[in-house]
Amino acid sequence: MLTGTTFLHNLLSQHPKLRTLRLWELMHPADPRPESQLVRECERYVAEYYRAAPGFRAIHHLDARHGEECHRLTANTFRHFIYGLRYRVPGYLGWLAEQPMAPAYAHHRAALQCLLARPTADADAAEPYAVLLKLPVATCGTSMN
């Protein structure tokens, strides 16, 4: 059973005028290697993720070629609440609440620009689209300072 937000994101990603960010792209937003190689690497990551956390599959489907949460673009700044959820890091969420978030969003924007500039095998450059994001927030309850 998927969560409501994942179900809705999957449903919206079927719209032909919405550009969904696939997991392989989010993991390699500016990697110049061939798409096929990046997809294979991401598929290995997904298999290992499910081996490490088998129950996760019941609430969130991971697939290298499907849309995914763009928190992966801000997580590289270490200013994201995901670390407080996944790992036992005492004091991290308190520290995070005090951090300015503008650098995380600037990084998100730059990574998103790199990702969208990359041609993909199924992209149709002639078709206009809107980008569908899921979880672009770096953290909850903090300012954009």
Chimera marker file (.cmm) of the C-alpha trace (Angstrom):
<marker_set name="trace">
<marker id="1" x="0.000" y="0.000" z="0.000" r="1" g="1" b="0" radius="0.5"/>
<marker id="2" x="1.441" y="3.342" z="-1.041" r="1" g="1" b="0" radius="0.5"/>
<marker id="3" x="1.061" y="6.505" z="0.983" r="1" g="1" b="0" radius="0.5"/>
<marker id="4" x="-1.392" y="9.108" z="-0.325" r="1" g="1" b="0" radius="0.5"/>
<marker id="5" x="1.296" y="11.503" z="-1.517" r="1" g="1" b="0" radius="0.5"/>
<marker id="6" x="3.173" y="8.761" z="-3.355" r="1" g="1" b="0" radius="0.5"/>
<marker id="7" x="-0.027" y="7.544" z="-4.992" r="1" g="1" b="0" radius="0.5"/>
<marker id="8" x="-0.923" y="11.097" z="-6.080" r="1" g="1" b="0" radius="0.5"/>
<marker id="9" x="2.598" y="11.754" z="-7.384" r="1" g="1" b="0" radius="0.5"/>
<marker id="10" x="2.513" y="8.514" z="-9.390" r="1" g="1" b="0" radius="0.5"/>
<marker id="11" x="-0.904" y="9.428" z="-10.790" r="1" g="1" b="0" radius="0.5"/>
<marker id="12" x="0.125" y="12.976" z="-11.767" r="1" g="1" b="0" radius="0.5"/>
<marker id="13" x="3.328" y="11.703" z="-13.346" r="1" g="1" b="0" radius="0.5"/>
<marker id="14" x="1.201" y="9.993" z="-16.010" r="1" g="1" b="0" radius="0.5"/>
<marker id="15" x="0.129" y="13.380" z="-17.422" r="1" g="1" b="0" radius="0.5"/>
<marker id="16" x="1.890" y="13.990" z="-20.771" r="1" g="1" b="0" radius="0.5"/>
<marker id="17" x="2.572" y="17.674" z="-20.023" r="1" g="1" b="0" radius="0.5"/>
<marker id="18" x="4.258" y="17.027" z="-16.665" r="1" g="1" b="0" radius="0.5"/>
<marker id="19" x="7.964" y="16.254" z="-16.442" r="1" g="1" b="0" radius="0.5"/>
<marker id="20" x="8.627" y="13.892" z="-13.547" r="1" g="1" b="0" radius="0.5"/>
<marker id="21" x="12.105" y="13.623" z="-12.084" r="1" g="1" b="0" radius="0.5"/>
<marker id="22" x="13.153" y="9.982" z="-12.262" r="1" g="1" b="0" radius="0.5"/>
<marker id="23" x="15.192" y="8.388" z="-9.507" r="1" g="1" b="0" radius="0.5"/>
<marker id="24" x="18.220" y="7.770" z="-11.741" r="1" g="1" b="0" radius="0.5"/>
<marker id="25" x="18.272" y="11.485" z="-12.653" r="1" g="1" b="0" radius="0.5"/>
<marker id="26" x="17.955" y="12.633" z="-9.059" r="1" g="1" b="0" radius="0.5"/>
<marker id="27" x="20.846" y="10.426" z="-8.034" r="1" g="1" b="0" radius="0.5"/>
<marker id="28" x="23.042" y="11.750" z="-10.866" r="1" g="1" b="0" radius="0.5"/>
<marker id="29" x="21.827" y="15.265" z="-11.804" r="1" g="1" b="0" radius="0.5"/>
<marker id="30" x="25.036" y="16.337" z="-13.556" r="1" g="1" b="0" radius="0.5"/>
<marker id="31" x="26.735" y="13.026" z="-14.328" r="1" g="1" b="0" radius="0.5"/>
<marker id="32" x="27.974" y="12.919" z="-17.949" r="1" g="1" b="0" radius="0.5"/>
<marker id="33" x="27.949" y="9.113" z="-18.216" r="1" g="1" b="0" radius="0.5"/>
<marker id="34" x="25.421" y="7.492" z="-20.581" r="1" g="1" b="0" radius="0.5"/>
<marker id="35" x="21.835" y="7.254" z="-19.347" r="1" g="1" b="0" radius="0.5"/>
<marker id="36" x="21.810" y="3.464" z="-19.643" r="1" g="1" b="0" radius="0.5"/>
<marker id="37" x="24.784" y="3.185" z="-17.299" r="1" g="1" b="0" radius="0.5"/>
<marker id="38" x="23.219" y="5.541" z="-14.751" r="1" g="1" b="0" radius="0.5"/>
<marker id="39" x="19.937" y="3.614" z="-14.854" r="1" g="1" b="0" radius="0.5"/>
<marker id="40" x="21.737" y="0.290" z="-14.243" r="1" g="1" b="0" radius="0.5"/>
<marker id="41" x="23.655" y="1.789" z="-11.329" r="1" g="1" b="0" radius="0.5"/>
<marker id="42" x="20.430" y="3.132" z="-9.866" r="1" g="1" b="0" radius="0.5"/>
<marker id="43" x="18.721" y="-0.258" z="-10.257" r="1" g="1" b="0" radius="0.5"/>
<marker id="44" x="21.517" y="-1.819" z="-8.190" r="1" g="1" b="0" radius="0.5"/>
<marker id="45" x="20.979" y="0.900" z="-5.561" r="1" g="1" b="0" radius="0.5"/>
<marker id="46" x="17.233" y="0.139" z="-5.409" r="1" g="1" b="0" radius="0.5"/>
<marker id="47" x="17.883" y="-3.599" z="-5.005" r="1" g="1" b="0" radius="0.5"/>
<marker id="48" x="20.332" y="-2.927" z="-2.166" r="1" g="1" b="0" radius="0.5"/>
<marker id="49" x="17.943" y="-0.435" z="-0.533" r="1" g="1" b="0" radius="0.5"/>
<marker id="50" x="15.159" y="-3.015" z="-0.438" r="1" g="1" b="0" radius="0.5"/>
<marker id="51" x="17.560" y="-5.643" z="0.938" r="1" g="1" b="0" radius="0.5"/>
<marker id="52" x="18.483" y="-3.252" z="3.763" r="1" g="1" b="0" radius="0.5"/>
<marker id="53" x="14.912" y="-2.064" z="4.412" r="1" g="1" b="0" radius="0.5"/>
<marker id="54" x="12.484" y="-4.680" z="3.036" r="1" g="1" b="0" radius="0.5"/>
<marker id="55" x="9.424" y="-3.122" z="4.702" r="1" g="1" b="0" radius="0.5"/>
<marker id="56" x="9.941" y="0.159" z="2.877" r="1" g="1" b="0" radius="0.5"/>
<marker id="57" x="8.580" y="-1.341" z="-0.360" r="1" g="1" b="0" radius="0.5"/>
<marker id="58" x="5.115" y="-1.531" z="1.230" r="1" g="1" b="0" radius="0.5"/>
<marker id="59" x="4.867" y="2.243" z="1.621" r="1" g="1" b="0" radius="0.5"/>
<marker id="60" x="7.082" y="3.633" z="-1.121" r="1" g="1" b="0" radius="0.5"/>
<marker id="61" x="7.888" y="2.091" z="-4.486" r="1" g="1" b="0" radius="0.5"/>
<marker id="62" x="11.386" y="2.809" z="-5.782" r="1" g="1" b="0" radius="0.5"/>
<marker id="63" x="12.152" y="2.347" z="-9.457" r="1" g="1" b="0" radius="0.5"/>
<marker id="64" x="15.124" y="3.802" z="-11.320" r="1" g="1" b="0" radius="0.5"/>
<marker id="65" x="12.932" y="4.894" z="-14.250" r="1" g="1" b="0" radius="0.5"/>
<marker id="66" x="9.985" y="6.300" z="-12.269" r="1" g="1" b="0" radius="0.5"/>
<marker id="67" x="9.357" y="9.637" z="-10.615" r="1" g="1" b="0" radius="0.5"/>
<marker id="68" x="10.791" y="10.183" z="-7.168" r="1" g="1" b="0" radius="0.5"/>
<marker id="69" x="10.987" y="12.761" z="-4.394" r="1" g="1" b="0" radius="0.5"/>
<marker id="70" x="13.375" y="15.580" z="-5.177" r="1" g="1" b="0" radius="0.5"/>
<marker id="71" x="14.616" y="15.734" z="-1.574" r="1" g="1" b="0" radius="0.5"/>
<marker id="72" x="17.638" y="13.951" z="-2.985" r="1" g="1" b="0" radius="0.5"/>
<marker id="73" x="18.716" y="17.285" z="-4.482" r="1" g="1" b="0" radius="0.5"/>
<marker id="74" x="18.785" y="19.086" z="-1.119" r="1" g="1" b="0" radius="0.5"/>
<marker id="75" x="19.966" y="16.158" z="0.989" r="1" g="1" b="0" radius="0.5"/>
<marker id="76" x="23.490" y="16.664" z="-0.361" r="1" g="1" b="0" radius="0.5"/>
<marker id="77" x="23.641" y="19.934" z="1.576" r="1" g="1" b="0" radius="0.5"/>
<marker id="78" x="23.008" y="18.068" z="4.877" r="1" g="1" b="0" radius="0.5"/>
<marker id="79" x="20.211" y="20.561" z="5.529" r="1" g="1" b="0" radius="0.5"/>
<marker id="80" x="17.310" y="18.164" z="5.261" r="1" g="1" b="0" radius="0.5"/>
<marker id="81" x="15.103" y="16.538" z="7.859" r="1" g="1" b="0" radius="0.5"/>
<marker id="82" x="15.452" y="13.165" z="6.111" r="1" g="1" b="0" radius="0.5"/>
<marker id="83" x="18.616" y="12.501" z="8.122" r="1" g="1" b="0" radius="0.5"/>
<marker id="84" x="16.709" y="12.953" z="11.362" r="1" g="1" b="0" radius="0.5"/>
<marker id="85" x="14.196" y="10.362" z="10.188" r="1" g="1" b="0" radius="0.5"/>
<marker id="86" x="16.620" y="7.758" z="8.843" r="1" g="1" b="0" radius="0.5"/>
<marker id="87" x="19.483" y="7.892" z="11.307" r="1" g="1" b="0" radius="0.5"/>
<marker id="88" x="20.019" y="8.272" z="15.009" r="1" g="1" b="0" radius="0.5"/>
<marker id="89" x="21.870" y="11.579" z="15.154" r="1" g="1" b="0" radius="0.5"/>
<marker id="90" x="21.136" y="13.227" z="18.508" r="1" g="1" b="0" radius="0.5"/>
<marker id="91" x="20.724" y="16.973" z="18.198" r="1" g="1" b="0" radius="0.5"/>
<marker id="92" x="20.585" y="17.012" z="14.397" r="1" g="1" b="0" radius="0.5"/>
<marker id="93" x="16.986" y="18.242" z="14.088" r="1" g="1" b="0" radius="0.5"/>
<marker id="94" x="17.623" y="20.941" z="16.694" r="1" g="1" b="0" radius="0.5"/>
<marker id="95" x="20.742" y="22.023" z="14.823" r="1" g="1" b="0" radius="0.5"/>
<marker id="96" x="18.839" y="21.976" z="11.545" r="1" g="1" b="0" radius="0.5"/>
<marker id="97" x="16.077" y="24.207" z="12.903" r="1" g="1" b="0" radius="0.5"/>
<marker id="98" x="18.711" y="26.913" z="13.460" r="1" g="1" b="0" radius="0.5"/>
<marker id="99" x="20.286" y="26.725" z="10.006" r="1" g="1" b="0" radius="0.5"/>
<marker id="100" x="19.581" y="29.145" z="7.166" r="1" g="1" b="0" radius="0.5"/>
<marker id="101" x="17.947" y="27.243" z="4.329" r="1" g="1" b="0" radius="0.5"/>
<marker id="102" x="18.827" y="29.530" z="1.401" r="1" g="1" b="0" radius="0.5"/>
<marker id="103" x="22.007" y="27.526" z="0.610" r="1" g="1" b="0" radius="0.5"/>
<marker id="104" x="20.011" y="24.279" z="0.454" r="1" g="1" b="0" radius="0.5"/>
<marker id="105" x="17.477" y="25.785" z="-1.934" r="1" g="1" b="0" radius="0.5"/>
<marker id="106" x="20.214" y="27.358" z="-4.068" r="1" g="1" b="0" radius="0.5"/>
<marker id="107" x="21.812" y="23.915" z="-4.367" r="1" g="1" b="0" radius="0.5"/>
<marker id="108" x="18.407" y="22.384" z="-5.199" r="1" g="1" b="0" radius="0.5"/>
<marker id="109" x="17.893" y="24.940" z="-7.961" r="1" g="1" b="0" radius="0.5"/>
<marker id="110" x="21.356" y="24.416" z="-9.478" r="1" g="1" b="0" radius="0.5"/>
<marker id="111" x="21.005" y="20.619" z="-9.395" r="1" g="1" b="0" radius="0.5"/>
<marker id="112" x="17.528" y="20.859" z="-10.914" r="1" g="1" b="0" radius="0.5"/>
<marker id="113" x="18.861" y="23.058" z="-13.716" r="1" g="1" b="0" radius="0.5"/>
<marker id="114" x="21.606" y="20.519" z="-14.455" r="1" g="1" b="0" radius="0.5"/>
<marker id="115" x="19.139" y="17.663" z="-14.412" r="1" g="1" b="0" radius="0.5"/>
<marker id="116" x="16.671" y="19.390" z="-16.748" r="1" g="1" b="0" radius="0.5"/>
<marker id="117" x="19.398" y="20.436" z="-19.185" r="1" g="1" b="0" radius="0.5"/>
<marker id="118" x="20.428" y="16.827" z="-19.746" r="1" g="1" b="0" radius="0.5"/>
<marker id="119" x="18.838" y="15.186" z="-22.787" r="1" g="1" b="0" radius="0.5"/>
<marker id="120" x="17.154" y="11.885" z="-21.962" r="1" g="1" b="0" radius="0.5"/>
<marker id="121" x="16.190" y="8.959" z="-24.171" r="1" g="1" b="0" radius="0.5"/>
<marker id="122" x="12.451" y="9.604" z="-23.858" r="1" g="1" b="0" radius="0.5"/>
<marker id="123" x="12.506" y="13.420" z="-23.878" r="1" g="1" b="0" radius="0.5"/>
<marker id="124" x="10.633" y="15.294" z="-26.589" r="1" g="1" b="0" radius="0.5"/>
<marker id="125" x="12.211" y="18.755" z="-26.734" r="1" g="1" b="0" radius="0.5"/>
<marker id="126" x="9.362" y="20.099" z="-28.871" r="1" g="1" b="0" radius="0.5"/>
<marker id="127" x="6.750" y="19.455" z="-26.176" r="1" g="1" b="0" radius="0.5"/>
<marker id="128" x="6.367" y="22.112" z="-23.460" r="1" g="1" b="0" radius="0.5"/>
<marker id="129" x="5.987" y="20.765" z="-19.947" r="1" g="1" b="0" radius="0.5"/>
<marker id="130" x="5.787" y="21.713" z="-16.299" r="1" g="1" b="0" radius="0.5"/>
<marker id="131" x="8.075" y="20.019" z="-13.793" r="1" g="1" b="0" radius="0.5"/>
<marker id="132" x="6.364" y="17.840" z="-11.205" r="1" g="1" b="0" radius="0.5"/>
<marker id="133" x="8.186" y="17.971" z="-7.867" r="1" g="1" b="0" radius="0.5"/>
<marker id="134" x="7.547" y="15.908" z="-4.783" r="1" g="1" b="0" radius="0.5"/>
<marker id="135" x="9.017" y="17.011" z="-1.468" r="1" g="1" b="0" radius="0.5"/>
<marker id="136" x="11.179" y="19.925" z="-2.628" r="1" g="1" b="0" radius="0.5"/>
<marker id="137" x="11.209" y="21.196" z="0.945" r="1" g="1" b="0" radius="0.5"/>
<marker id="138" x="14.565" y="21.107" z="2.676" r="1" g="1" b="0" radius="0.5"/>
<marker id="139" x="13.106" y="21.034" z="6.161" r="1" g="1" b="0" radius="0.5"/>
<marker id="140" x="9.982" y="21.788" z="8.125" r="1" g="1" b="0" radius="0.5"/>
<marker id="141" x="9.643" y="24.715" z="10.476" r="1" g="1" b="0" radius="0.5"/>
<marker id="142" x="12.784" y="26.616" z="9.516" r="1" g="1" b="0" radius="0.5"/>
<marker id="143" x="13.201" y="29.941" z="7.819" r="1" g="1" b="0" radius="0.5"/>
<marker id="144" x="14.607" y="30.654" z="4.390" r="1" g="1" b="0" radius="0.5"/>
<marker id="145" x="17.326" y="32.896" z="5.919" r="1" g="1" b="0" radius="0.5"/>
<link id1="1" id2="2" r="1" g="1" b="0" radius="0.2"/>
<link id1="2" id2="3" r="1" g="1" b="0" radius="0.2"/>
<link id1="3" id2="4" r="1" g="1" b="0" radius="0.2"/>
<link id1="4" id2="5" r="1" g="1" b="0" radius="0.2"/>
<link id1="5" id2="6" r="1" g="1" b="0" radius="0.2"/>
<link id1="6" id2="7" r="1" g="1" b="0" radius="0.2"/>
<link id1="7" id2="8" r="1" g="1" b="0" radius="0.2"/>
<link id1="8" id2="9" r="1" g="1" b="0" radius="0.2"/>
<link id1="9" id2="10" r="1" g="1" b="0" radius="0.2"/>
<link id1="10" id2="11" r="1" g="1" b="0" radius="0.2"/>
<link id1="11" id2="12" r="1" g="1" b="0" radius="0.2"/>
<link id1="12" id2="13" r="1" g="1" b="0" radius="0.2"/>
<link id1="13" id2="14" r="1" g="1" b="0" radius="0.2"/>
<link id1="14" id2="15" r="1" g="1" b="0" radius="0.2"/>
<link id1="15" id2="16" r="1" g="1" b="0" radius="0.2"/>
<link id1="16" id2="17" r="1" g="1" b="0" radius="0.2"/>
<link id1="17" id2="18" r="1" g="1" b="0" radius="0.2"/>
<link id1="18" id2="19" r="1" g="1" b="0" radius="0.2"/>
<link id1="19" id2="20" r="1" g="1" b="0" radius="0.2"/>
<link id1="20" id2="21" r="1" g="1" b="0" radius="0.2"/>
<link id1="21" id2="22" r="1" g="1" b="0" radius="0.2"/>
<link id1="22" id2="23" r="1" g="1" b="0" radius="0.2"/>
<link id1="23" id2="24" r="1" g="1" b="0" radius="0.2"/>
<link id1="24" id2="25" r="1" g="1" b="0" radius="0.2"/>
<link id1="25" id2="26" r="1" g="1" b="0" radius="0.2"/>
<link id1="26" id2="27" r="1" g="1" b="0" radius="0.2"/>
<link id1="27" id2="28" r="1" g="1" b="0" radius="0.2"/>
<link id1="28" id2="29" r="1" g="1" b="0" radius="0.2"/>
<link id1="29" id2="30" r="1" g="1" b="0" radius="0.2"/>
<link id1="30" id2="31" r="1" g="1" b="0" radius="0.2"/>
<link id1="31" id2="32" r="1" g="1" b="0" radius="0.2"/>
<link id1="32" id2="33" r="1" g="1" b="0" radius="0.2"/>
<link id1="33" id2="34" r="1" g="1" b="0" radius="0.2"/>
<link id1="34" id2="35" r="1" g="1" b="0" radius="0.2"/>
<link id1="35" id2="36" r="1" g="1" b="0" radius="0.2"/>
<link id1="36" id2="37" r="1" g="1" b="0" radius="0.2"/>
<link id1="37" id2="38" r="1" g="1" b="0" radius="0.2"/>
<link id1="38" id2="39" r="1" g="1" b="0" radius="0.2"/>
<link id1="39" id2="40" r="1" g="1" b="0" radius="0.2"/>
<link id1="40" id2="41" r="1" g="1" b="0" radius="0.2"/>
<link id1="41" id2="42" r="1" g="1" b="0" radius="0.2"/>
<link id1="42" id2="43" r="1" g="1" b="0" radius="0.2"/>
<link id1="43" id2="44" r="1" g="1" b="0" radius="0.2"/>
<link id1="44" id2="45" r="1" g="1" b="0" radius="0.2"/>
<link id1="45" id2="46" r="1" g="1" b="0" radius="0.2"/>
<link id1="46" id2="47" r="1" g="1" b="0" radius="0.2"/>
<link id1="47" id2="48" r="1" g="1" b="0" radius="0.2"/>
<link id1="48" id2="49" r="1" g="1" b="0" radius="0.2"/>
<link id1="49" id2="50" r="1" g="1" b="0" radius="0.2"/>
<link id1="50" id2="51" r="1" g="1" b="0" radius="0.2"/>
<link id1="51" id2="52" r="1" g="1" b="0" radius="0.2"/>
<link id1="52" id2="53" r="1" g="1" b="0" radius="0.2"/>
<link id1="53" id2="54" r="1" g="1" b="0" radius="0.2"/>
<link id1="54" id2="55" r="1" g="1" b="0" radius="0.2"/>
<link id1="55" id2="56" r="1" g="1" b="0" radius="0.2"/>
<link id1="56" id2="57" r="1" g="1" b="0" radius="0.2"/>
<link id1="57" id2="58" r="1" g="1" b="0" radius="0.2"/>
<link id1="58" id2="59" r="1" g="1" b="0" radius="0.2"/>
<link id1="59" id2="60" r="1" g="1" b="0" radius="0.2"/>
<link id1="60" id2="61" r="1" g="1" b="0" radius="0.2"/>
<link id1="61" id2="62" r="1" g="1" b="0" radius="0.2"/>
<link id1="62" id2="63" r="1" g="1" b="0" radius="0.2"/>
<link id1="63" id2="64" r="1" g="1" b="0" radius="0.2"/>
<link id1="64" id2="65" r="1" g="1" b="0" radius="0.2"/>
<link id1="65" id2="66" r="1" g="1" b="0" radius="0.2"/>
<link id1="66" id2="67" r="1" g="1" b="0" radius="0.2"/>
<link id1="67" id2="68" r="1" g="1" b="0" radius="0.2"/>
<link id1="68" id2="69" r="1" g="1" b="0" radius="0.2"/>
<link id1="69" id2="70" r="1" g="1" b="0" radius="0.2"/>
<link id1="70" id2="71" r="1" g="1" b="0" radius="0.2"/>
<link id1="71" id2="72" r="1" g="1" b="0" radius="0.2"/>
<link id1="72" id2="73" r="1" g="1" b="0" radius="0.2"/>
<link id1="73" id2="74" r="1" g="1" b="0" radius="0.2"/>
<link id1="74" id2="75" r="1" g="1" b="0" radius="0.2"/>
<link id1="75" id2="76" r="1" g="1" b="0" radius="0.2"/>
<link id1="76" id2="77" r="1" g="1" b="0" radius="0.2"/>
<link id1="77" id2="78" r="1" g="1" b="0" radius="0.2"/>
<link id1="78" id2="79" r="1" g="1" b="0" radius="0.2"/>
<link id1="79" id2="80" r="1" g="1" b="0" radius="0.2"/>
<link id1="80" id2="81" r="1" g="1" b="0" radius="0.2"/>
<link id1="81" id2="82" r="1" g="1" b="0" radius="0.2"/>
<link id1="82" id2="83" r="1" g="1" b="0" radius="0.2"/>
<link id1="83" id2="84" r="1" g="1" b="0" radius="0.2"/>
<link id1="84" id2="85" r="1" g="1" b="0" radius="0.2"/>
<link id1="85" id2="86" r="1" g="1" b="0" radius="0.2"/>
<link id1="86" id2="87" r="1" g="1" b="0" radius="0.2"/>
<link id1="87" id2="88" r="1" g="1" b="0" radius="0.2"/>
<link id1="88" id2="89" r="1" g="1" b="0" radius="0.2"/>
<link id1="89" id2="90" r="1" g="1" b="0" radius="0.2"/>
<link id1="90" id2="91" r="1" g="1" b="0" radius="0.2"/>
<link id1="91" id2="92" r="1" g="1" b="0" radius="0.2"/>
<link id1="92" id2="93" r="1" g="1" b="0" radius="0.2"/>
<link id1="93" id2="94" r="1" g="1" b="0" radius="0.2"/>
<link id1="94" id2="95" r="1" g="1" b="0" radius="0.2"/>
<link id1="95" id2="96" r="1" g="1" b="0" radius="0.2"/>
<link id1="96" id2="97" r="1" g="1" b="0" radius="0.2"/>
<link id1="97" id2="98" r="1" g="1" b="0" radius="0.2"/>
<link id1="98" id2="99" r="1" g="1" b="0" radius="0.2"/>
<link id1="99" id2="100" r="1" g="1" b="0" radius="0.2"/>
<link id1="100" id2="101" r="1" g="1" b="0" radius="0.2"/>
<link id1="101" id2="102" r="1" g="1" b="0" radius="0.2"/>
<link id1="102" id2="103" r="1" g="1" b="0" radius="0.2"/>
<link id1="103" id2="104" r="1" g="1" b="0" radius="0.2"/>
<link id1="104" id2="105" r="1" g="1" b="0" radius="0.2"/>
<link id1="105" id2="106" r="1" g="1" b="0" radius="0.2"/>
<link id1="106" id2="107" r="1" g="1" b="0" radius="0.2"/>
<link id1="107" id2="108" r="1" g="1" b="0" radius="0.2"/>
<link id1="108" id2="109" r="1" g="1" b="0" radius="0.2"/>
<link id1="109" id2="110" r="1" g="1" b="0" radius="0.2"/>
<link id1="110" id2="111" r="1" g="1" b="0" radius="0.2"/>
<link id1="111" id2="112" r="1" g="1" b="0" radius="0.2"/>
<link id1="112" id2="113" r="1" g="1" b="0" radius="0.2"/>
<link id1="113" id2="114" r="1" g="1" b="0" radius="0.2"/>
<link id1="114" id2="115" r="1" g="1" b="0" radius="0.2"/>
<link id1="115" id2="116" r="1" g="1" b="0" radius="0.2"/>
<link id1="116" id2="117" r="1" g="1" b="0" radius="0.2"/>
<link id1="117" id2="118" r="1" g="1" b="0" radius="0.2"/>
<link id1="118" id2="119" r="1" g="1" b="0" radius="0.2"/>
<link id1="119" id2="120" r="1" g="1" b="0" radius="0.2"/>
<link id1="120" id2="121" r="1" g="1" b="0" radius="0.2"/>
<link id1="121" id2="122" r="1" g="1" b="0" radius="0.2"/>
<link id1="122" id2="123" r="1" g="1" b="0" radius="0.2"/>
<link id1="123" id2="124" r="1" g="1" b="0" radius="0.2"/>
<link id1="124" id2="125" r="1" g="1" b="0" radius="0.2"/>
<link id1="125" id2="126" r="1" g="1" b="0" radius="0.2"/>
<link id1="126" id2="127" r="1" g="1" b="0" radius="0.2"/>
<link id1="127" id2="128" r="1" g="1" b="0" radius="0.2"/>
<link id1="128" id2="129" r="1" g="1" b="0" radius="0.2"/>
<link id1="129" id2="130" r="1" g="1" b="0" radius="0.2"/>
<link id1="130" id2="131" r="1" g="1" b="0" radius="0.2"/>
<link id1="131" id2="132" r="1" g="1" b="0" radius="0.2"/>
<link id1="132" id2="133" r="1" g="1" b="0" radius="0.2"/>
<link id1="133" id2="134" r="1" g="1" b="0" radius="0.2"/>
<link id1="134" id2="135" r="1" g="1" b="0" radius="0.2"/>
<link id1="135" id2="136" r="1" g="1" b="0" radius="0.2"/>
<link id1="136" id2="137" r="1" g="1" b="0" radius="0.2"/>
<link id1="137" id2="138" r="1" g="1" b="0" radius="0.2"/>
<link id1="138" id2="139" r="1" g="1" b="0" radius="0.2"/>
<link id1="139" id2="140" r="1" g="1" b="0" radius="0.2"/>
<link id1="140" id2="141" r="1" g="1" b="0" radius="0.2"/>
<link id1="141" id2="142" r="1" g="1" b="0" radius="0.2"/>
<link id1="142" id2="143" r="1" g="1" b="0" radius="0.2"/>
<link id1="143" id2="144" r="1" g="1" b="0" radius="0.2"/>
<link id1="144" id2="145" r="1" g="1" b="0" radius="0.2"/>
</marker_set>
